[in-house]
Amino acid sequence: MLYRIQIEQRFDKQKAVIEAVKELTSDFVILTGMAYFGNNHRPCQIIEVYQLWLDNNLKLCIDKLKKILNTSQILVMQYMVTKVFY
């Protein structure tokens, strides 16, 4: 499974965020950019984690991120991914 955690603000506490995600997994990617919603746009960052099983660890990680970033909502998307190598 590929999990995308979208945070609609820049990380001013990036070190704390990285440590929280490292407790979940050691393999992840942080993408930085802009989120566009119609005519509105905001800075946003996406954390991508590929794991077969995350269970309750994902919820614990999201709860830590909410506390670190002082936000009430974090969007998490789950995708089924087939690995393809060329």
HTML snippet that shows the backbone in 3Dmol.js (N, CA, C, O; Angstrom):
<script src="https://3Dmol.org/build/3Dmol-min.js"></script>
<div id="view" style="width:600px;height:400px;position:relative"></div>
<script>
const pdb = `
ATOM      1  N   MET A   1       0.834  -1.181   0.000  1.00  0.00           N
ATOM      2  CA  MET A   1       0.000   0.000   0.000  1.00  0.00           C
ATOM      3  C   MET A   1       0.879   1.245   0.000  1.00  0.00           C
ATOM      4  O   MET A   1       1.936   1.289   0.629  1.00  0.00           O
ATOM      5  N   LEU A   2       0.417   2.230  -0.710  1.00  0.00           N
ATOM      6  CA  LEU A   2       1.065   3.534  -0.693  1.00  0.00           C
ATOM      7  C   LEU A   2       0.167   4.473   0.095  1.00  0.00           C
ATOM      8  O   LEU A   2      -1.018   4.607  -0.211  1.00  0.00           O
ATOM      9  N   TYR A   3       0.713   5.106   1.085  1.00  0.00           N
ATOM     10  CA  TYR A   3      -0.034   6.059   1.897  1.00  0.00           C
ATOM     11  C   TYR A   3       0.501   7.452   1.611  1.00  0.00           C
ATOM     12  O   TYR A   3       1.708   7.686   1.671  1.00  0.00           O
ATOM     13  N   ARG A   4      -0.407   8.384   1.297  1.00  0.00           N
ATOM     14  CA  ARG A   4      -0.033   9.780   1.075  1.00  0.00           C
ATOM     15  C   ARG A   4      -0.637  10.600   2.200  1.00  0.00           C
ATOM     16  O   ARG A   4      -1.853  10.615   2.388  1.00  0.00           O
ATOM     17  N   ILE A   5       0.208  11.272   2.934  1.00  0.00           N
ATOM     18  CA  ILE A   5      -0.216  12.123   4.038  1.00  0.00           C
ATOM     19  C   ILE A   5      -0.034  13.559   3.567  1.00  0.00           C
ATOM     20  O   ILE A   5       1.094  14.001   3.349  1.00  0.00           O
ATOM     21  N   GLN A   6      -1.133  14.290   3.407  1.00  0.00           N
ATOM     22  CA  GLN A   6      -1.064  15.657   2.882  1.00  0.00           C
ATOM     23  C   GLN A   6      -1.242  16.656   4.010  1.00  0.00           C
ATOM     24  O   GLN A   6      -2.208  16.594   4.771  1.00  0.00           O
ATOM     25  N   ILE A   7      -0.297  17.575   4.104  1.00  0.00           N
ATOM     26  CA  ILE A   7      -0.328  18.618   5.121  1.00  0.00           C
ATOM     27  C   ILE A   7      -0.343  19.951   4.401  1.00  0.00           C
ATOM     28  O   ILE A   7       0.558  20.241   3.614  1.00  0.00           O
ATOM     29  N   GLU A   8      -1.351  20.763   4.660  1.00  0.00           N
ATOM     30  CA  GLU A   8      -1.518  22.019   3.933  1.00  0.00           C
ATOM     31  C   GLU A   8      -0.828  23.178   4.635  1.00  0.00           C
ATOM     32  O   GLU A   8      -1.438  24.217   4.890  1.00  0.00           O
ATOM     33  N   GLN A   9       0.421  22.993   4.938  1.00  0.00           N
ATOM     34  CA  GLN A   9       1.239  24.077   5.477  1.00  0.00           C
ATOM     35  C   GLN A   9       2.697  23.668   5.353  1.00  0.00           C
ATOM     36  O   GLN A   9       3.012  22.482   5.259  1.00  0.00           O
ATOM     37  N   ARG A  10       3.566  24.632   5.355  1.00  0.00           N
ATOM     38  CA  ARG A  10       4.989  24.323   5.294  1.00  0.00           C
ATOM     39  C   ARG A  10       5.447  23.787   6.646  1.00  0.00           C
ATOM     40  O   ARG A  10       4.873  24.111   7.686  1.00  0.00           O
ATOM     41  N   PHE A  11       6.483  22.969   6.612  1.00  0.00           N
ATOM     42  CA  PHE A  11       7.023  22.443   7.860  1.00  0.00           C
ATOM     43  C   PHE A  11       7.983  23.465   8.461  1.00  0.00           C
ATOM     44  O   PHE A  11       9.096  23.638   7.964  1.00  0.00           O
ATOM     45  N   ASP A  12       7.569  24.127   9.504  1.00  0.00           N
ATOM     46  CA  ASP A  12       8.520  24.935  10.247  1.00  0.00           C
ATOM     47  C   ASP A  12       9.143  24.079  11.345  1.00  0.00           C
ATOM     48  O   ASP A  12      10.088  24.490  12.018  1.00  0.00           O
ATOM     49  N   LYS A  13       8.592  22.887  11.506  1.00  0.00           N
ATOM     50  CA  LYS A  13       9.093  21.934  12.496  1.00  0.00           C
ATOM     51  C   LYS A  13       9.464  20.637  11.788  1.00  0.00           C
ATOM     52  O   LYS A  13       9.088  19.550  12.227  1.00  0.00           O
ATOM     53  N   GLN A  14      10.205  20.759  10.687  1.00  0.00           N
ATOM     54  CA  GLN A  14      10.476  19.607   9.834  1.00  0.00           C
ATOM     55  C   GLN A  14      11.219  18.493  10.567  1.00  0.00           C
ATOM     56  O   GLN A  14      10.939  17.317  10.332  1.00  0.00           O
ATOM     57  N   LYS A  15      12.154  18.832  11.441  1.00  0.00           N
ATOM     58  CA  LYS A  15      12.907  17.799  12.150  1.00  0.00           C
ATOM     59  C   LYS A  15      11.980  16.941  13.015  1.00  0.00           C
ATOM     60  O   LYS A  15      12.116  15.718  13.041  1.00  0.00           O
ATOM     61  N   ALA A  16      11.045  17.569  13.717  1.00  0.00           N
ATOM     62  CA  ALA A  16      10.093  16.830  14.558  1.00  0.00           C
ATOM     63  C   ALA A  16       9.169  15.967  13.706  1.00  0.00           C
ATOM     64  O   ALA A  16       8.825  14.851  14.096  1.00  0.00           O
ATOM     65  N   VAL A  17       8.763  16.482  12.537  1.00  0.00           N
ATOM     66  CA  VAL A  17       7.900  15.718  11.626  1.00  0.00           C
ATOM     67  C   VAL A  17       8.641  14.486  11.121  1.00  0.00           C
ATOM     68  O   VAL A  17       8.082  13.389  11.098  1.00  0.00           O
ATOM     69  N   ILE A  18       9.893  14.662  10.718  1.00  0.00           N
ATOM     70  CA  ILE A  18      10.687  13.534  10.215  1.00  0.00           C
ATOM     71  C   ILE A  18      10.837  12.470  11.298  1.00  0.00           C
ATOM     72  O   ILE A  18      10.711  11.280  11.010  1.00  0.00           O
ATOM     73  N   GLU A  19      11.103  12.873  12.530  1.00  0.00           N
ATOM     74  CA  GLU A  19      11.241  11.903  13.626  1.00  0.00           C
ATOM     75  C   GLU A  19       9.935  11.141  13.857  1.00  0.00           C
ATOM     76  O   GLU A  19       9.965   9.937  14.115  1.00  0.00           O
ATOM     77  N   ALA A  20       8.802  11.817  13.770  1.00  0.00           N
ATOM     78  CA  ALA A  20       7.504  11.149  13.948  1.00  0.00           C
ATOM     79  C   ALA A  20       7.266  10.123  12.847  1.00  0.00           C
ATOM     80  O   ALA A  20       6.765   9.031  13.115  1.00  0.00           O
ATOM     81  N   VAL A  21       7.622  10.465  11.609  1.00  0.00           N
ATOM     82  CA  VAL A  21       7.426   9.537  10.492  1.00  0.00           C
ATOM     83  C   VAL A  21       8.426   8.385  10.577  1.00  0.00           C
ATOM     84  O   VAL A  21       8.097   7.260  10.201  1.00  0.00           O
ATOM     85  N   LYS A  22       9.640   8.646  11.064  1.00  0.00           N
ATOM     86  CA  LYS A  22      10.644   7.580  11.212  1.00  0.00           C
ATOM     87  C   LYS A  22      10.187   6.508  12.193  1.00  0.00           C
ATOM     88  O   LYS A  22      10.587   5.349  12.075  1.00  0.00           O
ATOM     89  N   GLU A  23       9.355   6.881  13.159  1.00  0.00           N
ATOM     90  CA  GLU A  23       8.810   5.883  14.083  1.00  0.00           C
ATOM     91  C   GLU A  23       7.858   4.936  13.356  1.00  0.00           C
ATOM     92  O   GLU A  23       7.678   3.789  13.766  1.00  0.00           O
ATOM     93  N   LEU A  24       7.254   5.423  12.280  1.00  0.00           N
ATOM     94  CA  LEU A  24       6.336   4.617  11.477  1.00  0.00           C
ATOM     95  C   LEU A  24       7.112   3.730  10.509  1.00  0.00           C
ATOM     96  O   LEU A  24       6.834   2.537  10.391  1.00  0.00           O
ATOM     97  N   THR A  25       8.085   4.316   9.820  1.00  0.00           N
ATOM     98  CA  THR A  25       8.849   3.606   8.801  1.00  0.00           C
ATOM     99  C   THR A  25      10.164   4.325   8.565  1.00  0.00           C
ATOM    100  O   THR A  25      10.304   5.504   8.887  1.00  0.00           O
ATOM    101  N   SER A  26      11.122   3.611   8.002  1.00  0.00           N
ATOM    102  CA  SER A  26      12.400   4.253   7.673  1.00  0.00           C
ATOM    103  C   SER A  26      12.439   4.689   6.210  1.00  0.00           C
ATOM    104  O   SER A  26      13.349   5.415   5.809  1.00  0.00           O
ATOM    105  N   ASP A  27      11.468   4.259   5.410  1.00  0.00           N
ATOM    106  CA  ASP A  27      11.438   4.581   3.981  1.00  0.00           C
ATOM    107  C   ASP A  27      10.256   5.484   3.674  1.00  0.00           C
ATOM    108  O   ASP A  27       9.107   5.043   3.709  1.00  0.00           O
ATOM    109  N   PHE A  28      10.536   6.747   3.373  1.00  0.00           N
ATOM    110  CA  PHE A  28       9.469   7.682   3.032  1.00  0.00           C
ATOM    111  C   PHE A  28      10.039   8.817   2.199  1.00  0.00           C
ATOM    112  O   PHE A  28      11.251   9.026   2.150  1.00  0.00           O
ATOM    113  N   VAL A  29       9.147   9.544   1.550  1.00  0.00           N
ATOM    114  CA  VAL A  29       9.515  10.678   0.707  1.00  0.00           C
ATOM    115  C   VAL A  29       8.685  11.873   1.153  1.00  0.00           C
ATOM    116  O   VAL A  29       7.493  11.733   1.429  1.00  0.00           O
ATOM    117  N   ILE A  30       9.308  13.048   1.226  1.00  0.00           N
ATOM    118  CA  ILE A  30       8.574  14.275   1.520  1.00  0.00           C
ATOM    119  C   ILE A  30       8.615  15.154   0.277  1.00  0.00           C
ATOM    120  O   ILE A  30       9.690  15.529  -0.190  1.00  0.00           O
ATOM    121  N   LEU A  31       7.439  15.481  -0.257  1.00  0.00           N
ATOM    122  CA  LEU A  31       7.312  16.335  -1.440  1.00  0.00           C
ATOM    123  C   LEU A  31       6.783  17.695  -1.000  1.00  0.00           C
ATOM    124  O   LEU A  31       5.860  17.771  -0.189  1.00  0.00           O
ATOM    125  N   THR A  32       7.363  18.765  -1.530  1.00  0.00           N
ATOM    126  CA  THR A  32       6.942  20.116  -1.175  1.00  0.00           C
ATOM    127  C   THR A  32       6.415  20.808  -2.416  1.00  0.00           C
ATOM    128  O   THR A  32       7.007  20.697  -3.489  1.00  0.00           O
ATOM    129  N   GLY A  33       5.305  21.523  -2.280  1.00  0.00           N
ATOM    130  CA  GLY A  33       4.746  22.227  -3.428  1.00  0.00           C
ATOM    131  C   GLY A  33       3.560  23.079  -3.039  1.00  0.00           C
ATOM    132  O   GLY A  33       3.461  23.567  -1.914  1.00  0.00           O
ATOM    133  N   MET A  34       2.664  23.246  -3.990  1.00  0.00           N
ATOM    134  CA  MET A  34       1.454  24.040  -3.777  1.00  0.00           C
ATOM    135  C   MET A  34       0.243  23.146  -3.998  1.00  0.00           C
ATOM    136  O   MET A  34       0.228  22.327  -4.917  1.00  0.00           O
ATOM    137  N   ALA A  35      -0.765  23.304  -3.163  1.00  0.00           N
ATOM    138  CA  ALA A  35      -2.040  22.607  -3.338  1.00  0.00           C
ATOM    139  C   ALA A  35      -3.016  23.609  -3.941  1.00  0.00           C
ATOM    140  O   ALA A  35      -3.191  24.707  -3.414  1.00  0.00           O
ATOM    141  N   TYR A  36      -3.649  23.230  -5.042  1.00  0.00           N
ATOM    142  CA  TYR A  36      -4.592  24.119  -5.733  1.00  0.00           C
ATOM    143  C   TYR A  36      -6.010  23.611  -5.531  1.00  0.00           C
ATOM    144  O   TYR A  36      -6.302  22.442  -5.779  1.00  0.00           O
ATOM    145  N   PHE A  37      -6.885  24.492  -5.081  1.00  0.00           N
ATOM    146  CA  PHE A  37      -8.289  24.178  -4.859  1.00  0.00           C
ATOM    147  C   PHE A  37      -9.101  25.244  -5.580  1.00  0.00           C
ATOM    148  O   PHE A  37      -9.374  26.302  -5.012  1.00  0.00           O
ATOM    149  N   GLY A  38      -9.489  24.980  -6.819  1.00  0.00           N
ATOM    150  CA  GLY A  38     -10.201  26.003  -7.596  1.00  0.00           C
ATOM    151  C   GLY A  38      -9.291  27.192  -7.829  1.00  0.00           C
ATOM    152  O   GLY A  38      -8.207  27.038  -8.391  1.00  0.00           O
ATOM    153  N   ASN A  39      -9.712  28.373  -7.408  1.00  0.00           N
ATOM    154  CA  ASN A  39      -8.899  29.579  -7.569  1.00  0.00           C
ATOM    155  C   ASN A  39      -7.957  29.814  -6.392  1.00  0.00           C
ATOM    156  O   ASN A  39      -7.176  30.765  -6.407  1.00  0.00           O
ATOM    157  N   ASN A  40      -8.024  28.975  -5.393  1.00  0.00           N
ATOM    158  CA  ASN A  40      -7.185  29.134  -4.205  1.00  0.00           C
ATOM    159  C   ASN A  40      -5.993  28.194  -4.264  1.00  0.00           C
ATOM    160  O   ASN A  40      -6.076  27.107  -4.836  1.00  0.00           O
ATOM    161  N   HIS A  41      -4.906  28.611  -3.681  1.00  0.00           N
ATOM    162  CA  HIS A  41      -3.755  27.728  -3.545  1.00  0.00           C
ATOM    163  C   HIS A  41      -3.051  28.017  -2.222  1.00  0.00           C
ATOM    164  O   HIS A  41      -3.073  29.134  -1.705  1.00  0.00           O
ATOM    165  N   ARG A  42      -2.426  26.966  -1.699  1.00  0.00           N
ATOM    166  CA  ARG A  42      -1.727  27.053  -0.420  1.00  0.00           C
ATOM    167  C   ARG A  42      -0.464  26.209  -0.489  1.00  0.00           C
ATOM    168  O   ARG A  42      -0.395  25.241  -1.246  1.00  0.00           O
ATOM    169  N   PRO A  43       0.534  26.579   0.303  1.00  0.00           N
ATOM    170  CA  PRO A  43       1.701  25.701   0.417  1.00  0.00           C
ATOM    171  C   PRO A  43       1.263  24.366   1.016  1.00  0.00           C
ATOM    172  O   PRO A  43       0.401  24.318   1.893  1.00  0.00           O
ATOM    173  N   CYS A  44       1.858  23.307   0.538  1.00  0.00           N
ATOM    174  CA  CYS A  44       1.498  21.999   1.066  1.00  0.00           C
ATOM    175  C   CYS A  44       2.681  21.059   0.955  1.00  0.00           C
ATOM    176  O   CYS A  44       3.566  21.243   0.118  1.00  0.00           O
ATOM    177  N   GLN A  45       2.684  20.061   1.802  1.00  0.00           N
ATOM    178  CA  GLN A  45       3.703  19.028   1.740  1.00  0.00           C
ATOM    179  C   GLN A  45       3.020  17.677   1.826  1.00  0.00           C
ATOM    180  O   GLN A  45       2.018  17.504   2.520  1.00  0.00           O
ATOM    181  N   ILE A  46       3.587  16.731   1.108  1.00  0.00           N
ATOM    182  CA  ILE A  46       3.030  15.381   1.074  1.00  0.00           C
ATOM    183  C   ILE A  46       4.115  14.412   1.515  1.00  0.00           C
ATOM    184  O   ILE A  46       5.242  14.449   1.022  1.00  0.00           O
ATOM    185  N   ILE A  47       3.757  13.553   2.443  1.00  0.00           N
ATOM    186  CA  ILE A  47       4.655  12.498   2.894  1.00  0.00           C
ATOM    187  C   ILE A  47       4.147  11.207   2.271  1.00  0.00           C
ATOM    188  O   ILE A  47       2.999  10.820   2.491  1.00  0.00           O
ATOM    189  N   GLU A  48       4.992  10.542   1.495  1.00  0.00           N
ATOM    190  CA  GLU A  48       4.610   9.268   0.880  1.00  0.00           C
ATOM    191  C   GLU A  48       5.330   8.139   1.592  1.00  0.00           C
ATOM    192  O   GLU A  48       6.546   8.172   1.783  1.00  0.00           O
ATOM    193  N   VAL A  49       4.547   7.132   1.982  1.00  0.00           N
ATOM    194  CA  VAL A  49       5.071   5.971   2.689  1.00  0.00           C
ATOM    195  C   VAL A  49       4.569   4.735   1.967  1.00  0.00           C
ATOM    196  O   VAL A  49       3.367   4.596   1.740  1.00  0.00           O
ATOM    197  N   TYR A  50       5.476   3.830   1.602  1.00  0.00           N
ATOM    198  CA  TYR A  50       5.059   2.565   1.005  1.00  0.00           C
ATOM    199  C   TYR A  50       5.321   1.459   2.014  1.00  0.00           C
ATOM    200  O   TYR A  50       6.469   1.192   2.370  1.00  0.00           O
ATOM    201  N   GLN A  51       4.263   0.821   2.470  1.00  0.00           N
ATOM    202  CA  GLN A  51       4.361  -0.287   3.416  1.00  0.00           C
ATOM    203  C   GLN A  51       3.249  -1.277   3.119  1.00  0.00           C
ATOM    204  O   GLN A  51       2.170  -0.894   2.666  1.00  0.00           O
ATOM    205  N   LEU A  52       3.511  -2.537   3.373  1.00  0.00           N
ATOM    206  CA  LEU A  52       2.461  -3.538   3.195  1.00  0.00           C
ATOM    207  C   LEU A  52       1.444  -3.452   4.324  1.00  0.00           C
ATOM    208  O   LEU A  52       0.239  -3.505   4.077  1.00  0.00           O
ATOM    209  N   TRP A  53       1.913  -3.322   5.554  1.00  0.00           N
ATOM    210  CA  TRP A  53       1.014  -3.289   6.708  1.00  0.00           C
ATOM    211  C   TRP A  53       1.444  -2.187   7.652  1.00  0.00           C
ATOM    212  O   TRP A  53       2.599  -2.149   8.077  1.00  0.00           O
ATOM    213  N   LEU A  54       0.533  -1.292   7.984  1.00  0.00           N
ATOM    214  CA  LEU A  54       0.852  -0.227   8.937  1.00  0.00           C
ATOM    215  C   LEU A  54      -0.002  -0.317  10.198  1.00  0.00           C
ATOM    216  O   LEU A  54       0.399   0.183  11.250  1.00  0.00           O
ATOM    217  N   ASP A  55      -1.154  -0.937  10.110  1.00  0.00           N
ATOM    218  CA  ASP A  55      -2.039  -1.122  11.261  1.00  0.00           C
ATOM    219  C   ASP A  55      -2.270   0.184  12.019  1.00  0.00           C
ATOM    220  O   ASP A  55      -2.539   1.227  11.423  1.00  0.00           O
ATOM    221  N   ASN A  56      -2.159   0.104  13.345  1.00  0.00           N
ATOM    222  CA  ASN A  56      -2.426   1.264  14.197  1.00  0.00           C
ATOM    223  C   ASN A  56      -1.282   2.264  14.204  1.00  0.00           C
ATOM    224  O   ASN A  56      -1.449   3.396  14.657  1.00  0.00           O
ATOM    225  N   ASN A  57      -0.108   1.851  13.699  1.00  0.00           N
ATOM    226  CA  ASN A  57       1.033   2.757  13.690  1.00  0.00           C
ATOM    227  C   ASN A  57       0.754   4.012  12.876  1.00  0.00           C
ATOM    228  O   ASN A  57       1.227   5.093  13.225  1.00  0.00           O
ATOM    229  N   LEU A  58      -0.007   3.881  11.799  1.00  0.00           N
ATOM    230  CA  LEU A  58      -0.334   5.039  10.972  1.00  0.00           C
ATOM    231  C   LEU A  58      -1.169   6.034  11.772  1.00  0.00           C
ATOM    232  O   LEU A  58      -0.908   7.236  11.727  1.00  0.00           O
ATOM    233  N   LYS A  59      -2.161   5.549  12.497  1.00  0.00           N
ATOM    234  CA  LYS A  59      -2.998   6.439  13.315  1.00  0.00           C
ATOM    235  C   LYS A  59      -2.167   7.142  14.379  1.00  0.00           C
ATOM    236  O   LYS A  59      -2.344   8.337  14.618  1.00  0.00           O
ATOM    237  N   LEU A  60      -1.267   6.411  15.017  1.00  0.00           N
ATOM    238  CA  LEU A  60      -0.402   7.018  16.030  1.00  0.00           C
ATOM    239  C   LEU A  60       0.483   8.095  15.417  1.00  0.00           C
ATOM    240  O   LEU A  60       0.684   9.153  16.014  1.00  0.00           O
ATOM    241  N   CYS A  61       1.011   7.827  14.228  1.00  0.00           N
ATOM    242  CA  CYS A  61       1.856   8.795  13.535  1.00  0.00           C
ATOM    243  C   CYS A  61       1.058  10.048  13.185  1.00  0.00           C
ATOM    244  O   CYS A  61       1.538  11.164  13.382  1.00  0.00           O
ATOM    245  N   ILE A  62      -0.152   9.873  12.669  1.00  0.00           N
ATOM    246  CA  ILE A  62      -1.004  11.015  12.301  1.00  0.00           C
ATOM    247  C   ILE A  62      -1.339  11.837  13.539  1.00  0.00           C
ATOM    248  O   ILE A  62      -1.328  13.067  13.489  1.00  0.00           O
ATOM    249  N   ASP A  63      -1.636  11.170  14.646  1.00  0.00           N
ATOM    250  CA  ASP A  63      -1.930  11.888  15.889  1.00  0.00           C
ATOM    251  C   ASP A  63      -0.729  12.720  16.337  1.00  0.00           C
ATOM    252  O   ASP A  63      -0.893  13.850  16.797  1.00  0.00           O
ATOM    253  N   LYS A  64       0.483  12.161  16.204  1.00  0.00           N
ATOM    254  CA  LYS A  64       1.690  12.914  16.557  1.00  0.00           C
ATOM    255  C   LYS A  64       1.881  14.107  15.632  1.00  0.00           C
ATOM    256  O   LYS A  64       2.241  15.196  16.079  1.00  0.00           O
ATOM    257  N   LEU A  65       1.639  13.898  14.335  1.00  0.00           N
ATOM    258  CA  LEU A  65       1.787  14.998  13.374  1.00  0.00           C
ATOM    259  C   LEU A  65       0.794  16.118  13.672  1.00  0.00           C
ATOM    260  O   LEU A  65       1.143  17.296  13.592  1.00  0.00           O
ATOM    261  N   LYS A  66      -0.440  15.755  14.015  1.00  0.00           N
ATOM    262  CA  LYS A  66      -1.444  16.768  14.368  1.00  0.00           C
ATOM    263  C   LYS A  66      -0.975  17.601  15.556  1.00  0.00           C
ATOM    264  O   LYS A  66      -1.132  18.822  15.574  1.00  0.00           O
ATOM    265  N   LYS A  67      -0.404  16.932  16.537  1.00  0.00           N
ATOM    266  CA  LYS A  67       0.066  17.642  17.728  1.00  0.00           C
ATOM    267  C   LYS A  67       1.267  18.529  17.392  1.00  0.00           C
ATOM    268  O   LYS A  67       1.315  19.688  17.804  1.00  0.00           O
ATOM    269  N   ILE A  68       2.224  17.996  16.656  1.00  0.00           N
ATOM    270  CA  ILE A  68       3.417  18.760  16.283  1.00  0.00           C
ATOM    271  C   ILE A  68       3.046  19.994  15.471  1.00  0.00           C
ATOM    272  O   ILE A  68       3.571  21.082  15.706  1.00  0.00           O
ATOM    273  N   LEU A  69       2.131  19.816  14.505  1.00  0.00           N
ATOM    274  CA  LEU A  69       1.783  20.894  13.579  1.00  0.00           C
ATOM    275  C   LEU A  69       0.602  21.732  14.054  1.00  0.00           C
ATOM    276  O   LEU A  69       0.206  22.686  13.385  1.00  0.00           O
ATOM    277  N   ASN A  70       0.040  21.377  15.204  1.00  0.00           N
ATOM    278  CA  ASN A  70      -1.089  22.113  15.774  1.00  0.00           C
ATOM    279  C   ASN A  70      -2.236  22.259  14.766  1.00  0.00           C
ATOM    280  O   ASN A  70      -2.706  23.363  14.490  1.00  0.00           O
ATOM    281  N   THR A  71      -2.666  21.126  14.229  1.00  0.00           N
ATOM    282  CA  THR A  71      -3.766  21.108  13.270  1.00  0.00           C
ATOM    283  C   THR A  71      -4.761  20.027  13.671  1.00  0.00           C
ATOM    284  O   THR A  71      -4.397  19.049  14.324  1.00  0.00           O
ATOM    285  N   SER A  72      -6.005  20.207  13.280  1.00  0.00           N
ATOM    286  CA  SER A  72      -7.029  19.231  13.656  1.00  0.00           C
ATOM    287  C   SER A  72      -7.266  18.180  12.578  1.00  0.00           C
ATOM    288  O   SER A  72      -7.809  17.112  12.863  1.00  0.00           O
ATOM    289  N   GLN A  73      -6.861  18.477  11.333  1.00  0.00           N
ATOM    290  CA  GLN A  73      -7.113  17.539  10.237  1.00  0.00           C
ATOM    291  C   GLN A  73      -5.870  17.350   9.380  1.00  0.00           C
ATOM    292  O   GLN A  73      -5.151  18.299   9.070  1.00  0.00           O
ATOM    293  N   ILE A  74      -5.643  16.106   9.011  1.00  0.00           N
ATOM    294  CA  ILE A  74      -4.592  15.758   8.056  1.00  0.00           C
ATOM    295  C   ILE A  74      -5.209  14.767   7.085  1.00  0.00           C
ATOM    296  O   ILE A  74      -5.799  13.770   7.502  1.00  0.00           O
ATOM    297  N   LEU A  75      -5.076  15.033   5.808  1.00  0.00           N
ATOM    298  CA  LEU A  75      -5.629  14.159   4.776  1.00  0.00           C
ATOM    299  C   LEU A  75      -4.677  12.991   4.536  1.00  0.00           C
ATOM    300  O   LEU A  75      -3.491  13.187   4.272  1.00  0.00           O
ATOM    301  N   VAL A  76      -5.216  11.761   4.631  1.00  0.00           N
ATOM    302  CA  VAL A  76      -4.437  10.555   4.368  1.00  0.00           C
ATOM    303  C   VAL A  76      -5.142   9.777   3.274  1.00  0.00           C
ATOM    304  O   VAL A  76      -6.328   9.466   3.385  1.00  0.00           O
ATOM    305  N   MET A  77      -4.402   9.463   2.209  1.00  0.00           N
ATOM    306  CA  MET A  77      -4.958   8.673   1.110  1.00  0.00           C
ATOM    307  C   MET A  77      -4.212   7.349   1.036  1.00  0.00           C
ATOM    308  O   MET A  77      -3.007   7.286   1.278  1.00  0.00           O
ATOM    309  N   GLN A  78      -4.936   6.303   0.703  1.00  0.00           N
ATOM    310  CA  GLN A  78      -4.365   4.968   0.626  1.00  0.00           C
ATOM    311  C   GLN A  78      -4.545   4.454  -0.795  1.00  0.00           C
ATOM    312  O   GLN A  78      -5.650   4.492  -1.335  1.00  0.00           O
ATOM    313  N   TYR A  79      -3.465   3.973  -1.403  1.00  0.00           N
ATOM    314  CA  TYR A  79      -3.503   3.465  -2.772  1.00  0.00           C
ATOM    315  C   TYR A  79      -2.963   2.044  -2.816  1.00  0.00           C
ATOM    316  O   TYR A  79      -2.003   1.711  -2.120  1.00  0.00           O
ATOM    317  N   MET A  80      -3.580   1.221  -3.631  1.00  0.00           N
ATOM    318  CA  MET A  80      -3.046  -0.106  -3.899  1.00  0.00           C
ATOM    319  C   MET A  80      -2.044   0.054  -5.039  1.00  0.00           C
ATOM    320  O   MET A  80      -2.384   0.593  -6.092  1.00  0.00           O
ATOM    321  N   VAL A  81      -0.824  -0.407  -4.835  1.00  0.00           N
ATOM    322  CA  VAL A  81       0.242  -0.191  -5.810  1.00  0.00           C
ATOM    323  C   VAL A  81       0.810  -1.533  -6.241  1.00  0.00           C
ATOM    324  O   VAL A  81       1.046  -2.417  -5.417  1.00  0.00           O
ATOM    325  N   THR A  82       1.024  -1.672  -7.538  1.00  0.00           N
ATOM    326  CA  THR A  82       1.715  -2.831  -8.080  1.00  0.00           C
ATOM    327  C   THR A  82       3.115  -2.383  -8.462  1.00  0.00           C
ATOM    328  O   THR A  82       3.275  -1.415  -9.205  1.00  0.00           O
ATOM    329  N   LYS A  83       4.107  -3.062  -7.972  1.00  0.00           N
ATOM    330  CA  LYS A  83       5.484  -2.678  -8.284  1.00  0.00           C
ATOM    331  C   LYS A  83       5.815  -3.082  -9.714  1.00  0.00           C
ATOM    332  O   LYS A  83       5.535  -4.203 -10.140  1.00  0.00           O
ATOM    333  N   VAL A  84       6.407  -2.159 -10.439  1.00  0.00           N
ATOM    334  CA  VAL A  84       6.847  -2.428 -11.807  1.00  0.00           C
ATOM    335  C   VAL A  84       8.296  -1.988 -11.913  1.00  0.00           C
ATOM    336  O   VAL A  84       8.624  -0.848 -11.584  1.00  0.00           O
ATOM    337  N   PHE A  85       9.157  -2.867 -12.363  1.00  0.00           N
ATOM    338  CA  PHE A  85      10.573  -2.538 -12.535  1.00  0.00           C
ATOM    339  C   PHE A  85      10.922  -2.632 -14.006  1.00  0.00           C
ATOM    340  O   PHE A  85      10.502  -3.572 -14.682  1.00  0.00           O
ATOM    341  N   TYR A  86      11.679  -1.680 -14.510  1.00  0.00           N
ATOM    342  CA  TYR A  86      12.126  -1.699 -15.905  1.00  0.00           C
ATOM    343  C   TYR A  86      13.624  -1.793 -15.954  1.00  0.00           C
ATOM    344  O   TYR A  86      14.205  -1.823 -17.038  1.00  0.00           O
TER     345      TYR A  86
END
`;
const viewer = $3Dmol.createViewer("view");
viewer.addModel(pdb, "pdb");
viewer.setStyle({}, {cartoon: {color: "spectrum"}});
viewer.zoomTo();
viewer.render();
</script>
